[in-house]
Amino acid sequence: MKKLQLVYGMITALLCALVFHLEAQIPKAKTGTFALTHATIETVTKGTITDGTVVISHGKITDVGTNVQLPAGADVIDCKGLFIYPGMIDGGTNLGMSEIGSDPRTQDFNEIGDVIPQMSALTAVNPNAVAIPITRVSGITTVLASPQGDLYSGTAALINLHGYTPEQMYAGFQGVTLNFPNTGRRGFWDRRTDEEIKKAADNAMKRMSEVWDRAVQYQKIDSATKGKAGYYPEMQALLPVVKGERPLLIEANAAKDIQSALKWIKEKKIKNVILTGVSEGWRVADEIAKAKIPVITGGVLELPTREYDRYDQAYANAGQMFKAGVKVAIRSGETNNQNYRNLPYHAGFAVAYGMDKTEALKAITIVPAEIFGVADKIGSIETGKVANLFVCDGDPFETKTQIKQVFIDGWQIPLVSRQTQLYDEFLKREPGVSKK
């Protein structure tokens, strides 16, 4: 046993050494004043600008248009034949909180306990996570780092994918996550009887409501005592949610669970709610639209939730909800495989199966920014906004499109990641194949 532990430890150390070695070779980002000229600019909110210029200075977009005076000393980047888009926003990941899947010591997104809203993703995020450069070189500049687990699983945080500390990366949004009790089977492997499933769901519903009612009482005591309700970390984390100052992100996927969640929200008079997941939202889209609750759905590249559904139902879900009047953002949902870089292809599949292309682009840019309350800062290319954007040579929904430039908070990000380094290393191997 000790030998196995020693071998395991050595393998882990070697993997970590490889990771740190590769990370150490990534060039530094560059700051300054930049002028991106002669580009086709997809502003998202103000139409398309042909042969336009974007000026970046002090981390902000300081000018956009066709008749722009270039600042003295600006680093001019000719983007003729290229396109500029606002940085994409992924509204559901555990990026920065998961490193090596086989090593639980590197997994910080799922803590022990069913009521831990005080578990802050912003504290857990590792700015040096290997998946961060991999994700941002694909044009994704901002993600929601979200805890997972049981019931009230923690507080999610929106982060920009550049910075030395979580505080530097913080993009201005936090919300408490709630995994709404699942009334169905968890998968084909779930061998519980119908009675066991119902009992577990009823207990979870009771527990969820008890915690919320306790939080409401805590808020009343806190208000009456002017903030002297006492040290109770779980309730203190839920306090801004009860007040409506911070949203509750409710993960619900089955149609029946979504309906139950809508009913529970109404009964508890919860003021600020975002629905996440919503895999079967298309079945109850009219009810979601009537409740006027925004949705972050995905992943889109998934199998149907029921055996008798059409093969493409997951692809069509976002578009069907949008057509019903639901405010829809798209997330990658790649919490296990860490393929967050596939976000544009999730949106692309939504387009291929019925969603308007313009709306799909908004669903990964300005719409999540609006849902998170940061649309005045990110999500579109407008003067005064944070310079989160990327330059590419085609449609970002197409896999053949190449990203040419990425800017986050005005920093010019090197297009280098662990994958690009491995590709470069083994493309032309020296000394190559050994001679016999």
Secondary structure, 3 states (H helix, E strand, C coil): CHHHHHHHHHHHHHHHHHHHHHHHCCCCCECCCEEEEEEEEECCCCCEEEEEEEEEECCEEEEEECCCCCCCCCEEEECCCCEEEECEEEEEECCCCECCCCCHHHECCCCCCCECCCCEHHHHCCCCCCHHHHHHCCCEEEEEECCCCCCEEEEEEEEECCCCCHHHHEEEEEEEEEECCCCCCCCCCCCCCHHHHHHHHHHHHHHHHHHHHHHHHHHHHHHHCCCCCCCCHHHHHHHHHHCCCCCEEEEECCHHHHHHHHHHHHHHCCCCEEEEECCCHHHHHHHHHHHCCCEEECCCCCCCCCCCCCCCHHHHHHHHHHHCCCCEEECCCCCCCCCHHHHHHHHHHHHHCCCCHHHHHHCCCHHHHHHCCCCCCCCCCCCCCECCEEEECCCCCCCCCCEEEEEECCEECCCCCHHHHHHHHHHCCCCCCCCC
